[in-house]
Amino acid sequence: MSRRRIIASGVAGVAGAALAVWAFSADDSPVNWYSAATVSAKTVRKKRPLPTRTEQVANLQAGHTYDLLIIGGGATGVGCALDATTRGLRTALVEADDFASGTSSRSTKLIHGGVRYLQKAIMQLDYDQYKMVKEALHERANMLEVAPHLTRPLPILLPVYKWWQVPYYWFGIKMYDFVAGDRNVKNSYYLSKKNTLELFPMLKSDNLCGGIVYYDGQQDDARMNLAIALTAARHGATIANHVSVTKLYKVAGKLSGARLKDELSGKEWDVQAKCIINATGPFTDSIRKMDDPKIKDICCPSSGVHIVLPGYYSPEHMGLLDPATSDGRVIFFLPWLKGTIAGTTDLPCQVTHNPKPTEDEIMFILSEVKNYLNPDVEVRRGDVLSAWSGIRPLVSDPNKPDTQSLARNHIVHVSPSGLVTIAGGKWTTYRSMAAETIDAAVESANLKPIFRDSQTDGFLIEGAHGWTPTMYIRLVQDFGLEMEVAQHLSKSYGDRAFAVAKMATMTGKRWPIIGKKIHPEFPYIDAEIRYGVREYACTAIDMIARRLRLAFLNVQAAAEALPVVVDIMAEELNWNEAERKRQIKMANEFLANEMGQMVNRASRDKIPINLSKEEIQTYIKRFQIIDKDRKGFVSINDIRRSLKMMSAIKSGHVAYSRFARMAEMEEEHHERETLKKKITVERSGGGL
């Protein structure tokens, strides 16, 4: 025992000495503007208050010299920020739009090792593919452990329609379990036809032999991205969204800093950094060309479209994998936040800040889904609640002579000037990619971290420290929240849900006591908007797409909730009337173009109208009666109001109303038209 104490005290002494050496050798004095992280933070909740965005921007403008400036606030960028700050490096991160505004919020929401890659590794005896799967399976287990509130194990069904495929798929999935080893989520298993249909009743039963169920993880990708960013901020990193890099500076051929621009205020300033990391995903080449305009592009962008269907398309706790679509691709069919995600496509595209789903891609996904569902489930174009496109940044490796072939995994490249580029890879491996990137940055810039190795394996993410699966019960009992709302808050914010609940307003009802919903069909409440501003939401788009996931779940519901969202944000951010209108306009354009509202509307417009002019006018009048506020669409609230009125008329509680009078006039008009047609027919008959 005494020996252990001596060793422990020796380790503590070395760590303390290292901390003292770093503090006194830092080039900024005094050093109280930065608080270094400690390893104990893996299990202890950080009590440091979250700085406001104004404070974060002020830190960037204060003239400090950072060890690292990270460009890009997606999964890899925030992963780099957390890895660097927990090693004791002075870290800054800037994102031109919002955290996870690009590909990181538009994924399939899976945390997976890659069944397809393992198949290739076995069939082609490819050791590199095997290593990639092994690494991803380790990271899958890590994500499920460090953010249990934002992730969950998800069983995925592989339906089998030919008997010879049963042993083939069974062996492949068992190998998936075997490679995961002690990091496996749960063991896979075979199901008979009867049991398969019992668990997935929507499945087509014709020629079904059975099914094989394996486990991967699922996450709320945008909130996970944000939680990692907030964790980095609580541990001392300076992070700012809506701040872009417009220029890179060099001294003696080596990068020394950058010109930054606040996209909200328009203000520009310079920041100094010993090393700059390029983690901009599809926009990798634009930053590389700031460093060297003559350099060749390495990014080969590919568009992946997903659609969201109603929840009744799939069981709530089981997904489905289509291993061989009509064009050889793989499509997932997964339950997510009470809806069903289907995707993805994989087509070459142009790099853009505003990727749009196309009608062809949506119809391709629907046609593939239709092949697996029984006739009772009519797959309808009108059931597409939202659709989005994410750009996957496939890259060629500039470290190799042959830059034509695409890298199977991620690449880390250090330019002659010291720009460290991390590109490629996938969501699941963000942490290991970040660790490798920071290793390269430390070596190339000769940085002096407190901890040489990465500290993030097992490092708990914002909201995870005090979370339990039954925590929502305390929210119901302590605050008087509706159970569905409490469950949602628990899963979205973890142990920070109590801070959200404290901001909720009274409902004025017997139950729930607090928590006004911003839309009757979803569990999002007013307090989340106020809390979202403290999570660096600066625009209405930030809020409806990435703090709340409403835009991704139902584009029409997001449009209906938008006025309420903007009103609350206006209170928090002191917007005037002009700014409110501008925010609503930008958000509506986002919903129309990037969330599938435009293609949904266009598909409906293609339906042939087989009505007379009189009938069209009749239905227009009826629509205008229901659309009392002249919004141009009928919301669920409009329908409820109309049904209440019709019920009141029928029961006699309302003797006269404009609605009733209009109905009477329409009925009289219909009778007159019927009589005219009858007279015309009789006259023509008499002439014969």
N, C-alpha and C positions, 0 to 999 in steps of 0.2 A: 504493500500500500504506500509506504514512504517513497519507494522508487517511482511510483506513478505520480506522486505529488511533485517530486523533483523534476520529472520530465515535463509535467503540465506547467509548472512555474517557469521552466526554461523556455518552453514554447511561448508562453505569455510574455516573457521578458524580451524575446527576439521580436515578437510582433509589436510590442510597445516601442522598442528601439527603432524599428523600421518606420513606425508612424511619426516618431519625433524627427528622424532624419528627413523624411519627406516634407514635413511641415516647415522645417527651417531652411530646406534647400529650394522651396518653391519660389518662383520668380515674382509672385504677387505678395505684397506685404501691406497690411496684415492679411491673413488667410481666412478670416472669419466669414468671408462671403461663400465659402464652400465647406460643406460638411461631409467628410469621407464616410463610406459605409463600413460596416463590420460584418464578420461572418455570422454572428449571432442572429442577424436579421433573417436568417433562413426560417426560423421558427417564431421569432418575436415580432409582433405587429409594430410597425414603425409609427411613432407618435408625432413625427414632424408634420406640422400643418402643410397642406397643399398650397404652394404659392399661387397667386392669381396670375392670369395671363399678362396683366399689366406689369406685375413684378418680374415675371420671366423675361419679358421684352426689355425691361429696364436693366436687368442683369446682362443681357446681350449687348446693350448699349453702353455699359459701364467701363469699357476699355480693358476688361480682363483678357488674359491670354489663356486659352483653353488647351488642354492636352489633345482633345479630339473635338472636331466639328463634324457631326453626322448630318448628311443631307438625305432626307427621306423619312417620313413618319409612318411607313407601312410596317408589317410584321418584322421584317429583317432589320429595319432602321431602329425601331424601338427596342428590339432585342439587343442590338449593338449598344444602345444607350444604357440599358440595364446592366449588361455584362461589364461595360467599361466603368460605370460609376460604382459598382460593387467591388471592383478591383482597386478602387481608390484613385481613379483617373478623373481629372476635371473635365466634365463632359457637357457638350451643348448639342442639341438636335433641333433642326428647323425643318418644317414641312410647308411646301408652297400652298397646299389646300388644307384639308383636315386630316387628322390621324385616321388611317385606313380608308381614305377617300377613293383610293384606286383599287387595285386587284385584291387587296387584303380584306375588303368587305364584300367581295363578289365571288367568293369561293363556293365549293360544294358543301362547306361546313363540316367536312370530315377530317378526323385526325387519324391518319392511316399510314401503314407501312408500304402499301402498294402491292396488292395481290398480282397485278399484271407484271410488275417488274420481277417478282419472285418466279413467275412462270417462265419469263425470258431467261432468268439466271439459271434455272434448272435445264430448260430445253437447249440453251446455247452454251452451257457450262461457263457462264460469265461471272467471274469472281467479283468484278466491280459492281455489277448489279446486285449481287448477294450482299456485299458490304453496305450498299445504299439502303437496302431493305432492312438490314440488321440495325443500322443507325436510326432509321425512321421508326422502327418498332420500339426502340429504347426511348426515343423522344415522345412517342405516343403515350407510353406509360408515364413519363415525366409530366406531360401536360395534364393528364387526368389527375395526377397527384397534387400539382402546385396550384391548380385552379378548379377545384371540384365543383364550385358553384356554377361555373361557365361551361363545364364539360360533362359528358356522361358516356358510359359504355353503351354502344348501340348494336344489337344483333342485326345482321344483314342476311337476308335469305337469297340463296342461289337456286332458283327453280331448275329442276332437271326434267327434260322431256324425252330423253333417250336413255335406255337402260345402260348402254355401254359408257355413258358419261358419268354414271354414279361413282364407280371406283376412280375414274380419272379426276373428277372434281374433288372427291373425298381425299384422295392422296395429296392433291395440291394444297387444299385448305389445312390439312394436318401438318404439312411442311411449314405452312405459315405460322401455326402454333409453335412448332418445334423451333423455328428460327427465333421467335420471340423469347423462348426460354422462360426464365423466372419473371420476365417482364410481360408475360402474356396477360391479356385482359380477362378472358374466360375461354374455356375450351370449346371448340367447334363440335357440332354433332349432326347426325343424319336424321331426317324426318320422313315418315311414310307419307303417302299421298293424303291420307285422312288427316293426319296431324298437321301437315303443311297447310291444308285448306282451313283447318281450325284456327291456326295462328294468322293466316293471311287470306281471309275469306274472299277478298276481291280478285284473287288470282284465277286465271283461266284454268279450268280443270281438265279440258280435253287433252288426252295423251300425257298428262302429268304423271311422272313416275315417283316423284318425291321431291325433297329439297335438302340442301345442306346449309346450315346456319353457322356463320362465323361472326366474330366480334371485332369491331373497330371503335373509335371514339367519335363523338360529335361535339361541336362547339358553337357558340355564338361568336363568329369571327371578328366582327367590328368591336364588340364589347371586350373581347379578349385582347385585341390590339390596344384598345384604350387602357385597359387595366395594366398592361405591361408598361405603357408610357407613364401612367400615374405612379406606378411602383418605382420607376426610375426617378421621377420627379421627387417623390418622398425621400429617396435615398441620395439626393443632392444634385441630380442632373438638371441642367437648364433646358427646358423644352418649350417650343413655341410653334403652334400651328399658324397657318396663313402668313408665313414668313418665307420668302423665296430667296434663292441665291442668284444674283445677276452677273457676278464676275468673280474669278479666282485670282488671287495675288501670289506672286513668286518673288523670292529673294535668292539670288545666285542660282537660279534654275530650280529651286525647291519651293513647294507651296508653303505659304506663310499665313494665309488668311483668305477672307472672302468679303464681298460686298453683299449686304442683306437688304431686303425691302419688305416692310410690313405691308401686306396686300390690303389691309383694312384701312390704314391711315395714309398710306403712300410714302411714309418716311423711309429714308435710306441711311445706312451707316455701315461702317467697316468693323469686322471682328477678326481678331488674331487667333490662330490655332497652330499647334505644332504638327498636326496631322489631320487630313480631311478624308472622310469616308463617303463614298458614293453608294447609297443604298436606295436608288430611285426606281427600281423595277423596270418597267417598260421604257422609262426615260433615261436609262443608263447612258446611252450614247450622247445625249445632249449635254450632260455634265462632263463626260470624257472629252467632248470637243471644246468645252471651255478650257480644259487643261491643255489639249493639243488639237487644234482645228484640222490637222491633216490626218488624224487617225481614222482607221476604217471602222465601220459599224460592226458591232458584234451581236446586237439584239435582233432576234427574228420573232416579232410579235405574233401571237395566235389568239384568236377570239374564242371565248367559251361562254355560251349562253345558257342560262338557267331560267326555268319558269316556276312559279308557285301556283299550285292547285289547291282546292279546298281539302280540309283534313280528312274527309271521308274517302279519299282516294287511297289511303294507306292506313294500316294500324298505327296507333299512337306510339308504339314501342318497338316497331320493327321496320327495317328498310328492305329494299330489294335491289339486286344487282343484275343487270342484263349484260352478260359477258360477251355477247357477239351480236351487235346491231346489224342492220342491213348493209352498212358500209364498213363493218369491221371495228367500229369504236365501242367503247363501254359506256353504258348509261346507268346512273344511279337514280333510285326512286325512294326518297327518304322523308320521314316525318320530321318536321321542324317547327317549333313554336306554334303548334296547333294547325299548321298547314302542311302541305306536301311539296317538297322540292324535287324537280326532275331536271336532269342535265348530266353531262354537258356536251356541247358541240366542240369542235376543234378545227377552226378554219384560219388561214392566214389573214392578217388585217393590217391596217395602218395604225401607228401609234397616235393616240388622241387622248385628250383629257376627258372627253365626253363620249365614250363608246355606247353604241345603241344596239339593241337586239333587232333582228330582222324577222319579217313574217316567215320566210323560208326556214329559218332555224327553229322558230317556235313550232311550226307545223311538222318539222322533222322529229322533234322530241315527242310531240303528241302522237304521231303515227307509230313511233317505237313503243311508247307506253301502251298504246291500244293493243298491241300484239300480246301483251302479258295479262290483260285484265278480262274478266268474264263479261258476257253480254249485258249483265245487269248494270254494269258501270259504263254508261255512255260517255265516252271521252269527247267533250265539247270544247270548241274554241272559246266559247264564252266563259268557260270555267277558269281561264287563265287570269289570275288575280293580279299578278305582276310578272315582269320579265326583265332580266338585266344581262349585260354583257361585261365580262371581265377579261382584261388582256393579260395573257400569260407570257412572261418574258423569257422565251427560250433563247439561249445564247450559245455562240461558238466560243471556244476557249482561246483567248489571245496568248496564253502561255505556251501553246503548242504551235508547231510550224504549219500544220494543216488547220486553218481556221474556218474551212468550209463546213466541216461536220459539226453538228450541234452537240453540246455537252449534255450527257445524260443527267448529271446532277448539277449542283451549283459550281461557280468558279469564283476564286478570289485572285485578283490581279493587282499588282503594285506597279504604277507607271514610273518612268525615270524621275519625274518631279515629286513622287511620293503620294499621288492620289491612289487610295485603296478602294478598289471597286469590288463589291459583292453583288453577284447577279445569278439568276436562275434559282433552282431549288424549289421547295414547296413549303406550304404553311407549317406542316408538322415539324419540319427540321429547322425552324427559325432560330432556335436556341443554339444548336450546334453550329449552324452557319455563322451566327453572331460571335460565338467563342473563337472560331477559326479566323474570322475577320479581325477581331481585337488582337489576337496573337500576331497576325501579320502587321497590324498597325504598330504594336509595341516594338516589334523587331525593326521595322523599316524606319521609324522615327526615333528609335532609341529612347522610348519612354520609360519612366520609372514608377510602375504601379506598386501599391502596397502589397497586393497579392499577385503573384506571377500567373497563376492559373485561374481559369474561370470559376466563379463562385455560384453560378446560376442553376446547376443541376440540383433539383430539390428545393429551389428558392421559391417560397410562397409568393403568389401574386396578390395584388390589391383585392381585398375582400375575402381571402381564403382563410385567414388566421383563426377567426372565431366562428366560421360557418359550420353548420351541421345540417343534415337533410331535413330535420324537423324544426329548424329555426323559424320557419314561417308561422308556426303555431304561436310563438311568442309575439310575433307581429300582430296576429289576429287578437290575441288576448290583451296585450298591453296597449294597443292603439285603436282597436275597433275597426281594423281593415277587413274588407271582403276577402275571403279565403283565396280566391283566384288571384287577386291583386297581391296579397301577401306572398304567395308562392312565386309569382313573377318577380317581385322585388328581391326576394331571397336568392333566386337563381341569377338575376342580373347584376346585383350589387354585393352579394355575399354579406359579410358582417357590417358593411356600410349601409345596408338597407334601413337600419334604425335611424341613421342620419337623414335618409330620404323621407322616411315616415314622419319625422318631426316637422318637416316642411309642408305636410299635407294640410289642406283646409277642411273645415267641417262641411259635411254634406247636407246638414239640416234634416236628415232622415233618422228614423229609429235605428236602422242598420243599412249599410255600414255607417259608422260614426264619422270617419274621415276618409278622404281619398276620392276626389271628384274625377271621374273618368273623362279623358279628352275625346273619347269615341266610345259609344255604347257597346261595340262588338269586341273591344280589346281591353286588356287590363292595365293600360297605361294611364297614369294619373297626373294631375297638375304638378305635384311636388317634384316629379322627375324632370320636368322642364326647368324648374328653378335649380335643381341640383345639377342638371346637365350644363347649365351656364358655368357652374363651378368646376365642371369637368372640361372646360375650355371650348364648349360649343359657342360659336360666334355668329352663326347664320341659321336660318330656319332649315336649310338643307342639312347642316350638321346635326340638327336635332332630330328631324323625322327619319333620317336615313341611318345614323350611326349611334346616337345616344338612345333613341327609341328605334325599333326596327320596322316601324309601320310602313315606310315606303317600300320595303322589300317584301312585306307580307301581303299588302293590299293597297294598290296604288290609288284606288278610288277612296278608300277610307282615309288615306293620308291626305288627299285633297280636301276631304270634308273636315278633318281635324285641324287643318292648316291655320284658319283664322284664330282659333283658340291658342294654338302654339305660339303664333306671332304676338298675340296680345300679352301673353305671360312673359315672353322674351323681351318685349318692349318695356315692360315694367322693370325687368332686371337690368337691361342694358341701356335704358333711357333713350329708346328710339323715338323719333318724332313721326308724324303721320306719313311724311314722304318716305322715310326709311321703312316703315311698315309695308307700304305698298310695294316698294322695291323688293323687299324680302319675299313677299307673297308671289310677285311676278317671277323672280328667279326660281323659287321653289316649284311653282307650277310648270315652268319650262323644264326643270330637272325631272319632274314626274312624267311629263309628256314624252321627253326624248330618251331619258336614260332608264326609266323604270317601266317602260312598255305601255304607257297610257296611249300614246299616239298610234302604235301598231294595233293595239286593242280596238281603238276607235275606227281605224282604217279597215280592219277586218269586218267590223259590223256594218260599215258603210257599203261593203261589197254585196251584202245580202239584198237580193232583188225585192223591190216593194211592189206588191200586187194589190194596190188600193186605188180607189177612185179619188178624185180631188175632194169630193164632199166628205168621204171617209177620213182622208188625211186631215182636213180642217177640223173634223169632229175630234180626232185624237189629239190634235195640237191644243184645242181648247181644254180637253180633259187634263192634258199634261200641265198646262199653265195654271189650272186650278190647284193641282197638287204642288207644283213648283211655285209656292206662294212668294218666295223671295227672289224669283227670276234669276236663279243661279245658272240655269242651262242644263241642270241635271236634277234627278230626284234622289234624295238621300233617304236613309232608313227612317230618319225622324219625320220627313215629309209624309212617308207612307203611313207611319203610326198616327200622325195627326189626321190624315184623311180617313183612316179606318175608324178612329174615334168619332169623327164627324158623321160618317155613314152609320155607325152603330147608334149614335144619338138620334139621327133622323128616323131610323127604323124603329127604335123603341118609343118614339114620340116625345123624347125630352127636348128636341128642337123642332118646332113647328114650321119654321121658315128660315131659309138661309140662302145665300148666293149659290152655294153648292147644290142645294136641293132644287132651287129654281132653274139652275143650268141643266140639271139632270132632267127636269120636267120638259124644258124647252127642247132638249135633244130628243126625248122620247116623242114629243109632238112632231118634230121635224121628220123623224124616222117614219112615223105613221103616215104623214102627208106624202113622203116620197114613195112609200109602198102603195098608197092609193093611186098616185099618178101612174105608176108602172102598170097597175091592174087595169086602169081605164084605157091606157094605151094598147095593152094586149087585147082587151075586149073589142076596141074599135078596129084594130087591124084584123081581128078574127071576123067581125061583121062584114068587112069589105070583101072577104073571100066568099 
